[in-house]
């Protein structure tokens, strides 16, 4: 009956146009943001010092694309920066699980382990990163940080020197 009233007020072409428009509005309201746009928003939030917002955005992105390792890496960094180290470790470990040959995952997880004062685990991950990419200066810099935290200044110095040499070769 409501359609009769509307049809009495609108011309036939207007009704057809309205009928075509309503499903588009409904679709736009029901369609979640794309994973990529959520990721960009999360990166922006994190860069502006809003890690909790980034975590929320990344939770939504992961719900849509749980196979995307990069989402876990970014959420790990957001959680680490907000002091939620155990949650950061879970995400860092998930990234390593999804990309076991990626040096970035081990270096990220090593940083989280260091935040948790689990220096031996941090060292293990730094060593894995070096085994995967022996010419990556970041791996040696990370291990130097860990050695420094362990009070092993001589080992830290050796790794810093090695990282500097590798860094100069890369330039």
Contact map, one row per residue, 1 for C-alpha under 8 A:
111110000000000000000000000000000000000000000000000000000000000000000000000000000000000000000000000000000000000000000000000000000000000000000000000000000000000000000000000
111111000000000000000000000000000000000000000000000000000000000000000000000000000000000000000000000000000000000000000000000000000000000000000000000000000000000000000000000
111111100000000000000000000000000000000000000000000000000000000000000000000000000000000000000000000000000000000000000000000000000000000000000000000000000000000000000000000
111111110000000000000000000000000000000000000000000000000000000000000000000000000000000000000000000000000000000000000000000000000000000000000000000000000000000000000000000
111111111000000000000000000000000000000000000000000000000000000000000000000000000000000000000000000000000000000000000000000000000000000000000000000000000000000000000000000
011111111100000000000000000000000000000000000000000000000000000000000000000000000000000000000000000000000000000000000000000000000000000000000000000000000000000000000000000
001111111111001000000000000000000000000000000000000000000000000000000000000000000000000000000000000000000000000000000000000000000000000000000000000000000000000000000000000
000111111110000000000000000000000000000000000000000000000000000000000000000000000000000000000000000000000000000000000000000000000000000000000000000000000000000000000000000
000011111110000000000000000000000000000000000000000000000000000000000000000000000000000000000000000000000000000000000000000000000000000000000000000000000000000000000000000
000001111111011000000000000000000000000000000000000000000000000000000000000000000000000000000000000000000000000000000000000000000000000000000000000000000000000000000000000
000000111111111000000000000000000000000000000000000000000000000000000000000000000000000000000000000000000000000000000000000000000000000000000000000000000000000000000000000
000000100111111100000000000000000000000000000000000000000000000000000000000000000000000000000000000000000000000000000000000000000000000000000000000000000000000000000000000
000000000011111110000000000000000000000000000000000000000000000000000000000000000000000000000000000000000000000000000000000000000000000000000000000000000000000000000000000
000000000111111111000000000000000000000000000000000000000000000000000000000000000000000000000000000000000000000000000000000000000000000000000000000000000000000000000000000
000000100111111111100000000000000000000000000000000000000000000000000000000000000000000000000000000000000000000000000000000000000000000000000000000000000000000000000000000
000000000001111111110000000000000000000000000000000000000000000000000000000000000000000000000000000000000000000000000000000000000000000000000000000000000000000000000000000
000000000000111111111000000000000000000000000000000000000000000000000000000000000000000000000000000000000000000000000000000000000000000000000000000000000000000000000000000
000000000000011111111100000000000000000000000000000000000000000000000000000000000000000000000000000000000000000000000000000000000000000000000000000000000000000000000000000
000000000000001111111110000000000000000000000000000000000000000000000000000000000000000000000000000000000000000000000000000000000000000000000000000000000000000000000000000
000000000000000111111111000000000000000000000000000000000000000000000000000000000000000000000000000000000000000000000000000000000000000000000000000000000000000000000000000
000000000000000011111111100000000000000000000000000000000000000000000000000000000000000000000000000000000000000000000000000000000000000000000000000000000000000000000000000
000000000000000001111111110000000000000000000000000000000000000000000000000000000000000000000000000000000000000000000000000000000000000000000000000000000000000000000000000
000000000000000000111111111000000000000000000000000000000000000000000000000000000000000000000000000000000000000000000000000000000000000000000000000000000000000000000000000
000000000000000000011111111100000000000000000000000000000000000000000000000000000000000000000000000000000000000000000000000000000000000000000000000000000000000000000000000
000000000000000000001111111110000000000000000000000000000000000000000000000000000000000000000000000000000000000000000000000000000000000000000000000000000000000000000000000
000000000000000000000111111111000000000000000000000000000000000000000000000000000000000000000000000000000000000000000000000000000000000000000000000000000000000000000000000
000000000000000000000011111111100000000000000000000000000000000000000000000000000000000000000000000000000000000000000000000000000000000000000000000000000000000000000000000
000000000000000000000001111111100000000000000000000000000000000000000000000000000000000000000000000000000000000000000000000000000000000000000000000000000000000000000000000
000000000000000000000000111111110000000000000000000000000000000000000000000000000000000000000000000000000000000000000000000000000000000000000000000000000000000000000000000
000000000000000000000000011111110000000000000000000000000000000000000000000000000000000000000000000000000000000000000000000000000000000000000000000000000000000000000000000
000000000000000000000000001111111000000000000000000000000000000000000000000000000000000000000000000000000000000000000000000000000000000000000000000000000000000000000000000
000000000000000000000000000011111100000000000000000000000000000000000000000000000000000000000000000000000000000000000000000000000000000000000000000000000000000000000000000
000000000000000000000000000000111110110000000000000000000000000000000000000000000000000000000000000000000000000000000000000000000000000000000000000000000000000000000000000
000000000000000000000000000000011111110000000000000000000000100000000000000000000000000000000000000000000000000000000000000000000000000000000000000000000000000000000000000
000000000000000000000000000000001111111000000000000000000000110110000000000000000000000000000000000000000000000000000000000000000000000000000000000000000000000000000000000
000000000000000000000000000000000111111100000000000000000000100000000000000000000000000000000000000000000000000000000000000000000000000000000000000000000000000000000000000
000000000000000000000000000000001111111110000000000000000000000000000000000000000000000000000000000000000000000000000000000000000000000000000000000000000000000000000000000
000000000000000000000000000000001111111111000000000000001101100000000000000000000000000000000000000000000000000000000000000000000000000000000000000000000000000000000000000
000000000000000000000000000000000011111111100000000000001100100000000010000000000000000000000000000000000000000000000000000000000000000000000000000000000000000000000000000
000000000000000000000000000000000001111111110000000000000000000000000000000000000000000000000000000000000000000000000000000000000000000000000000000000000000000000000000000
000000000000000000000000000000000000111111111000000001001000000000000000000000000000000000000000000000000000000000000000000000000000000000000000000000000000000000000000000
000000000000000000000000000000000000011111111100000011101100000000000000000000000000000000000000000000000000000000000000000000000000000000000000000000000000000000000000000
000000000000000000000000000000000000001111111110000001000000000000000000010000000000000000000000000000000000000000000000000000000000000000000000000000000000000000000000000
000000000000000000000000000000000000000111111111000001000000000000000000000000000000000000000000000000000000000000000000000000000000000000000000000000000000000000000000000
000000000000000000000000000000000000000011111111111011000000000000000000000000000000000000000000000000000000000000000000000000000000000000000000000000000000000000000000000
000000000000000000000000000000000000000001111111111011000000000000000000000001000000000000000000000000000000000000000000000000000000000000000000000000000000000000000000000
000000000000000000000000000000000000000000111111110000000000000000000000000000000000000000000000000000000000000000000000000000000000000000000000000000000000000000000000000
000000000000000000000000000000000000000000011111110000000000000000000000000000000000000000000000000000000000000000000000000000000000000000000000000000000000000000000000000
000000000000000000000000000000000000000000001111111000000000000000000000000000000000000000000000000000000000000000000000000000000000000000000000000000000000000000000000000
000000000000000000000000000000000000000000001111111111000000000000000000000000000000000000000000000000000000000000000000000000000000000000000000000000000000000000000000000
000000000000000000000000000000000000000000001100111111100000000000000000000001101100000000000000000000000000000000000000000000000000000000000000000000000000000000000000000
000000000000000000000000000000000000000000000000011111110000000000000000000001100100000000000000000000000000000000000000000000000000000000000000000000000000000000000000000
000000000000000000000000000000000000000001001100011111111000000000000000000000000000000000000000000000000000000000000000000000000000000000000000000000000000000000000000000
000000000000000000000000000000000000000011111100011111111100000000000000001001000000000000000000000000000000000000000000000000000000000000000000000000000000000000000000000
000000000000000000000000000000000000000001000000001111111110000000000000001001100000000000000000000000000000000000000000000000000000000000000000000000000000000000000000000
000000000000000000000000000000000000000000000000000111111111000000000000000000000000000000000000000000000000000000000000000000000000000000000000000000000000000000000000000
000000000000000000000000000000000000011011000000000011111111100000000000000000000000000000000000000000000000000000000000000000000000000000000000000000000000000000000000000
000000000000000000000000000000000000011001000000000001111111110000000010011000000000000000000000000000000000000000000000000000000000000000000000000000000000000000000000000
000000000000000000000000000000000000000000000000000000111111111000000000000000000000000000000000000000000000000000000000000000000000000000000000000000000000000000000000000
000000000000000000000000000000000000010000000000000000011111111100000000000000000000000000000000000000000000000000000000000000000000000000000000000000000000000000000000000
000000000000000000000000000000000111011000000000000000001111111111000010000000000000000000000000000000000000000000000000000000000000000000000000000000000000000000000000000
000000000000000000000000000000000010000000000000000000000111111111110011000000000000000000000000000000000000000000000000000000000000000000000000000000000000000000000000000
000000000000000000000000000000000000000000000000000000000011111111000000000000000000000000000000000000000000000000000000000000000000000000000000000000000000000000000000000
000000000000000000000000000000000010000000000000000000000001111111000000000000000000000000000000000000000000000000000000000000000000000000000000000000000000000000000000000
000000000000000000000000000000000010000000000000000000000000111111110000000000000000000000000000000000000000000000000000000000000000000000000000000000000000000000000000000
000000000000000000000000000000000000000000000000000000000000111111111000000000000000000000000000000000000000000000000000000000000000000000000000000000000000000000000000000
000000000000000000000000000000000000000000000000000000000000010011111000000000000000000000000000010000000000000000000000000000000000000000000000000000000000000000000000000
000000000000000000000000000000000000000000000000000000000000010011111111000000000000000000000000000000000000000000000000000000000000000000000000000000000000000000000000000
000000000000000000000000000000000000000000000000000000000000000001111111100000000000000000000110011000000000000000000000000000000000000000000000000000000000000000000000000
000000000000000000000000000000000000000000000000000000000000000000011111110000000000000000000010000000000000000000000000000000000000000000000000000000000000000000000000000
000000000000000000000000000000000000001000000000000000000100110000011111111000000000000000000000000000000000000000000000000000000000000000000000000000000000000000000000000
000000000000000000000000000000000000000000000000000000000000010000011111111100000000000000110110000000000000000000000000000000000000000000000000000000000000000000000000000
000000000000000000000000000000000000000000000000000000000000000000001111111110000000000000110010000000001001000000000000000000000000000000000000000000000000000000000000000
000000000000000000000000000000000000000000100000000000000100000000000111111111000000000000000000000000000000000000000000000000000000000000000000000000000000000000000000000
000000000000000000000000000000000000000000000000000001100100000000000011111111100000000100100000000000000000000000000000000000000000000000000000000000000000000000000000000
000000000000000000000000000000000000000000000000000000000000000000000001111111110000001111110000000000000000000000000000000000000000000000000000000000000000000000000000000
000000000000000000000000000000000000000000000000000000000000000000000000111111111000000100000000000000000001000000000000000000000000000000000000000000000000000000000000000
000000000000000000000000000000000000000000000100001101100000000000000000011111111100000100000000000000000000000000000000000000000000000000000000000000000000000000000000000
000000000000000000000000000000000000000000000000001100100000000000000000001111111111101100000000000000000000000000000000000000000000000000000000000000000000000000000000000
000000000000000000000000000000000000000000000000000000000000000000000000000111111111100100000000000000000000000100000000000000000000000000000000000000000000000000000000000
000000000000000000000000000000000000000000000000001000000000000000000000000011111111000000000000000000000000000000000000000000000000000000000000000000000000000000000000000
000000000000000000000000000000000000000000000000001100000000000000000000000001111111000000000000000000000000000000000000000000000000000000000000000000000000000000000000000
000000000000000000000000000000000000000000000000000000000000000000000000000000111111100000000000000000000000000000000000000000000000000000000000000000000000000000000000000
000000000000000000000000000000000000000000000000000000000000000000000000000000111111111100000000000000000000000000000000000000000000000000000000000000000000000000000000000
000000000000000000000000000000000000000000000000000000000000000000000000000000110011111110000000000000000000000100110000000000000000000000000000000000000000000000000000000
000000000000000000000000000000000000000000000000000000000000000000000000000000000001111111000000000000000000000000010000000000000000000000000000000000000000000000000000000
000000000000000000000000000000000000000000000000000000000000000000000000000100100001111111100000000000000000000000000000000000000000000000000000000000000000000000000000000
000000000000000000000000000000000000000000000000000000000000000000000000001111110001111111110000000000000000000100000000000000000000000000000000000000000000000000000000000
000000000000000000000000000000000000000000000000000000000000000000000000000100000000111111111000000000000000100110000000000000000000000000000000000000000000000000000000000
000000000000000000000000000000000000000000000000000000000000000000000000000100000000011111111100000000000000000000000000000000000000000000000000000000000000000000000000000
000000000000000000000000000000000000000000000000000000000000000000000001101100000000001111111110000000000000000000000000000000000000000000000000000000000000000000000000000
000000000000000000000000000000000000000000000000000000000000000000000001100100000000000111111111000000001001100100000000000000000000000000000000000000000000000000000000000
000000000000000000000000000000000000000000000000000000000000000000000000000000000000000011111111100000001000100000000000000000000000000000000000000000000000000000000000000
000000000000000000000000000000000000000000000000000000000000000000001001000000000000000001111111110000000000000000000000000000000000000000000000000000000000000000000000000
000000000000000000000000000000000000000000000000000000000000000000001101100000000000000000111111111100001000000000000000000000000000000000000000000000000000000000000000000
000000000000000000000000000000000000000000000000000000000000000000000000000000000000000000011111111111001100000000000000000000000000000000000000000000000000000000000000000
000000000000000000000000000000000000000000000000000000000000000000000000000000000000000000001111111100000000000000000000000000000000000000000000000000000000000000000000000
000000000000000000000000000000000000000000000000000000000000000000101000000000000000000000000111111100000000000000000000000000000000000000000000000000000000000000000000000
000000000000000000000000000000000000000000000000000000000000000000001000000000000000000000000011111111001000000000000000000000000000000000000000000000000000000000000000000
000000000000000000000000000000000000000000000000000000000000000000000000000000000000000000000011111111001000000000000000000000000000000000000000000000000000000000000000000
000000000000000000000000000000000000000000000000000000000000000000000000000000000000000000000001001111100000000000000000000000000001000000000000000000000000000000000000000
000000000000000000000000000000000000000000000000000000000000000000000000000000000000000000000001001111111100000000000000000000001001000000000000000000000000000000000000000
000000000000000000000000000000000000000000000000000000000000000000000000000000000000000000000000000011111110000000000000000000011101100000100000000000000000000000000000000
000000000000000000000000000000000000000000000000000000000000000000000000000000000000000000000000000001111111000000000000000000001000000000000000000000000000000000000000000
000000000000000000000000000000000000000000000000000000000000000000000000100000000000000000011011001101111111100000000000000000000000000000000000000000000000000000000000000
000000000000000000000000000000000000000000000000000000000000000000000000000000000000000000000001000001111111110000000000000011011000000000000000000000000000000000000000000
000000000000000000000000000000000000000000000000000000000000000000000000000000000000000000000000000000111111111000000000000011001000000000100100000000000000000000000000000
000000000000000000000000000000000000000000000000000000000000000000000000100010000000000000010000000000011111111100000000000000000000000000000000000000000000000000000000000
000000000000000000000000000000000000000000000000000000000000000000000000000000000000000010011000000000001111111110000000010010000000000000000000000000000000000000000000000
000000000000000000000000000000000000000000000000000000000000000000000000000000000000000000000000000000000111111111000000111111000000000000000100000000000000000000000000000
000000000000000000000000000000000000000000000000000000000000000000000000000000000000000000000000000000000011111111100000010000000000000000000100000000000000000000000000000
000000000000000000000000000000000000000000000000000000000000000000000000000000010000100110010000000000000001111111110000010000000000000000000000000000000000000000000000000
000000000000000000000000000000000000000000000000000000000000000000000000000000000000000010000000000000000000111111111110110000000000000000000000000000000000000000000000000
000000000000000000000000000000000000000000000000000000000000000000000000000000000000000000000000000000000000011111111110010000000000000000000000010000000000000000000000000
000000000000000000000000000000000000000000000000000000000000000000000000000000000000100000000000000000000000001111111100000000000000000000000000000000000000000000000000000
000000000000000000000000000000000000000000000000000000000000000000000000000000000000110000000000000000000000000111111100000000000000000000000000000000000000000000000000000
000000000000000000000000000000000000000000000000000000000000000000000000000000000000000000000000000000000000000011111110000000000000000000000000000000000000000000000000000
000000000000000000000000000000000000000000000000000000000000000000000000000000000000000000000000000000000000000011111111110000000000000000000000000000000000000000000000000
000000000000000000000000000000000000000000000000000000000000000000000000000000000000000000000000000000000000000011001111111000000000000000000000010011000000000000000000000
000000000000000000000000000000000000000000000000000000000000000000000000000000000000000000000000000000000000000000000111111100000000000000000000000000000000000000000000000
000000000000000000000000000000000000000000000000000000000000000000000000000000000000000000000000000000000000010010000111111110000000000000000000000000000000000000000000000
000000000000000000000000000000000000000000000000000000000000000000000000000000000000000000000000000000000000111111000111111111000000000000000000010000000000000000000000000
000000000000000000000000000000000000000000000000000000000000000000000000000000000000000000000000000000000000010000000011111111100000000000000010011000000000000000000000000
000000000000000000000000000000000000000000000000000000000000000000000000000000000000000000000000000000000000010000000001111111110000000000000000000000000000000000000000000
000000000000000000000000000000000000000000000000000000000000000000000000000000000000000000000000000000000110110000000000111111111000000000000000000000000000000000000000000
000000000000000000000000000000000000000000000000000000000000000000000000000000000000000000000000000000000110010000000000011111111100000000110110000000000000000000000000000
000000000000000000000000000000000000000000000000000000000000000000000000000000000000000000000000000000000000000000000000001111111110000000000010000000000000000000000000000
000000000000000000000000000000000000000000000000000000000000000000000000000000000000000000000000000000100100000000000000000111111111000000000000000000000000000000000000000
000000000000000000000000000000000000000000000000000000000000000000000000000000000000000000000000000001110110000000000000000011111111110000100000000000000000000000000000000
000000000000000000000000000000000000000000000000000000000000000000000000000000000000000000000000000000100000000000000000000001111111111100110000000000000000000000000000000
000000000000000000000000000000000000000000000000000000000000000000000000000000000000000000000000000000000000000000000000000000111111110000000000000000000000000000000000000
000000000000000000000000000000000000000000000000000000000000000000000000000000000000000000000000000011100000000000000000000000011111110000000000000000000000000000000000000
000000000000000000000000000000000000000000000000000000000000000000000000000000000000000000000000000000100000000000000000000000001111111100100000000000000000000000000000000
000000000000000000000000000000000000000000000000000000000000000000000000000000000000000000000000000000000000000000000000000000001111111100100000000000000000000000000000000
000000000000000000000000000000000000000000000000000000000000000000000000000000000000000000000000000000000000000000000000000000000100111110000000000000000000000000000100000
000000000000000000000000000000000000000000000000000000000000000000000000000000000000000000000000000000000000000000000000000000000100111111110000000000000000000000100110000
000000000000000000000000000000000000000000000000000000000000000000000000000000000000000000000000000000000000000000000000000000000000001111111000000000000000000001110110000
000000000000000000000000000000000000000000000000000000000000000000000000000000000000000000000000000000000000000000000000000000000000000111111100000000000000000000100000000
000000000000000000000000000000000000000000000000000000000000000000000000000000000000000000000000000000100010000000000000000001001100110111111110000000000000000000100000000
000000000000000000000000000000000000000000000000000000000000000000000000000000000000000000000000000000000000000000000000000001000100000111111111000000000000001101100000000
000000000000000000000000000000000000000000000000000000000000000000000000000000000000000000000000000000000000000000000000000000000000000011111111100000000000001100100000000
000000000000000000000000000000000000000000000000000000000000000000000000000000000000000000000000000000000010011000000000000001000000000001111111110000000000000000000000000
000000000000000000000000000000000000000000000000000000000000000000000000000000000000000000000000000000000000000000000000001001100000000000111111111000000001001000000000000
000000000000000000000000000000000000000000000000000000000000000000000000000000000000000000000000000000000000000000000000000000000000000000011111111100000011111100000000000
000000000000000000000000000000000000000000000000000000000000000000000000000000000000000000000000000000000000000000000000000000000000000000001111111110000001000000000000000
000000000000000000000000000000000000000000000000000000000000000000000000000000000000000000000000000000000000000001000010011000000000000000000111111111000001000000000000000
000000000000000000000000000000000000000000000000000000000000000000000000000000000000000000000000000000000000000000000000001000000000000000000011111111111011000000000000000
000000000000000000000000000000000000000000000000000000000000000000000000000000000000000000000000000000000000000000000000000000000000000000000001111111111001000000000000000
000000000000000000000000000000000000000000000000000000000000000000000000000000000000000000000000000000000000000000000010000000000000000000000000111111110000000000000000000
000000000000000000000000000000000000000000000000000000000000000000000000000000000000000000000000000000000000000000000010000000000000000000000000011111110000000000000000000
000000000000000000000000000000000000000000000000000000000000000000000000000000000000000000000000000000000000000000000000000000000000000000000000001111111000000000000000000
000000000000000000000000000000000000000000000000000000000000000000000000000000000000000000000000000000000000000000000000000000000000000000000000001111111111000000000000000
000000000000000000000000000000000000000000000000000000000000000000000000000000000000000000000000000000000000000000000000000000000000000000000000001100111111100000000000000
000000000000000000000000000000000000000000000000000000000000000000000000000000000000000000000000000000000000000000000000000000000000000000000000000000011111110000000000000
000000000000000000000000000000000000000000000000000000000000000000000000000000000000000000000000000000000000000000000000000000000000000000000001001000011111111000000000000
000000000000000000000000000000000000000000000000000000000000000000000000000000000000000000000000000000000000000000000000000000000000000000000011111100011111111100000000000
000000000000000000000000000000000000000000000000000000000000000000000000000000000000000000000000000000000000000000000000000000000000000000000001000000001111111110000000000
000000000000000000000000000000000000000000000000000000000000000000000000000000000000000000000000000000000000000000000000000000000000000000000001000000000111111111000000000
000000000000000000000000000000000000000000000000000000000000000000000000000000000000000000000000000000000000000000000000000000000000000000011011000000000011111111100000000
000000000000000000000000000000000000000000000000000000000000000000000000000000000000000000000000000000000000000000000000000000000000000000011001000000000001111111110000000
000000000000000000000000000000000000000000000000000000000000000000000000000000000000000000000000000000000000000000000000000000000000000000000000000000000000111111111000000
000000000000000000000000000000000000000000000000000000000000000000000000000000000000000000000000000000000000000000000000000000000000000010010000000000000000011111111100000
000000000000000000000000000000000000000000000000000000000000000000000000000000000000000000000000000000000000000000000000000000000000000111111000000000000000001111111110000
000000000000000000000000000000000000000000000000000000000000000000000000000000000000000000000000000000000000000000000000000000000000000010000000000000000000000111111111000
000000000000000000000000000000000000000000000000000000000000000000000000000000000000000000000000000000000000000000000000000000000000000000000000000000000000000011111111100
000000000000000000000000000000000000000000000000000000000000000000000000000000000000000000000000000000000000000000000000000000000000001110000000000000000000000001111111110
000000000000000000000000000000000000000000000000000000000000000000000000000000000000000000000000000000000000000000000000000000000000000110000000000000000000000000111111111
000000000000000000000000000000000000000000000000000000000000000000000000000000000000000000000000000000000000000000000000000000000000000000000000000000000000000000011111111
000000000000000000000000000000000000000000000000000000000000000000000000000000000000000000000000000000000000000000000000000000000000000000000000000000000000000000001111111
000000000000000000000000000000000000000000000000000000000000000000000000000000000000000000000000000000000000000000000000000000000000000000000000000000000000000000000111111
000000000000000000000000000000000000000000000000000000000000000000000000000000000000000000000000000000000000000000000000000000000000000000000000000000000000000000000011111
